[in-house]
């Protein structure tokens, strides 16, 4: 059978098959014009929409779910909390909120302030806590369990951010002042650890700090110590771990800021008789403050919620916010208390940052 036999026929005469009609050029041009007009009128929203949807899906919705759970009570069920929104016998909706979890946090805060009535002993405990092994977990001691873990995380984050700045600023300054042909190499060396799994890096650091590790062998060979130091399972190991892990987050924003500085400003200062240190302190440091603040936020915030490093290097005696939340969720199954603690912790981090951003924008606009 040929194509003529299979073609449709009209009154016995072969009719060639017709293709579907194409859209007219005027219709296509009109459609494109409408799309361009819509894009030009809503360009700002089209740019904002993807990150806005991301924040709604992964921040606002989980936040309100956690807030809902924090206003419930812990029970032996699945899920292990009471419903805050239930339907009555007549079909009406009944809202049942409980503030007992937040009352416990407030009570814990009051216990904490009773414990820190002697400021001198508190400072000594903070400092010595970095270099001793804590044998009793916070959860097994009487007192403010949640605030104790919060203060422990705050100490690790504050000290860790300070040392990241102390290490990161000279590194970023040196990279920014290096020849352009070498900057990419130095930046690659900074980013290179991120090509390896985070857990593998922590395991490697454990191998360096253990009694038979590289650090103790080096110190024994030099003659600085007579016997191996016990660094693992102490607060000092956690502090070393967070600085090692988050230092690149301080270096990169500092480098981005320092690279943009105009070298002519320093040359002008030298011409006016300023010494190198004075020119650095009065010109470079103030102009690099945006990078310092960005780096501090990128290191301080994740350090506050760190779980893996305290769990692997701190031992059972070092309880941070991450470890307490893990225990409440998966060991105690006290989801409402864990959710309330998470909400309070989130507000502690977000509110100061939002206030800072608000006044920074007003200052720039003025």
Secondary structure by P-SEA (a helix, b strand, c coil): ccccccccccccccccccccccccaaaaaaaaaaaaaaaaacaaaaaaaaaaaaaaaccaaaaaaaaaaaaccccccccccccccccccccbbbbbbbaaaaaaaaaaaaaaaaaaccaaaaaaaaaaccccccccccccccccaaaaaaaaaaaaaaaaaaaaaaacaaaaaaaaaccccaaaaaaaaaaccccccaaaaaaaaaaacccccaaaaaaaaaccccccccccccaaaaaaaaaaacaaaaaaaaaaaaaaccaaaaaaaaaacccaaaaaaacccccaaaaaaaaaaacaaaaaaccaaaaaccccccccaaaaaaaacccccaaaaaaaaaaaaaaaccaaaaaaaaaaaaaaac
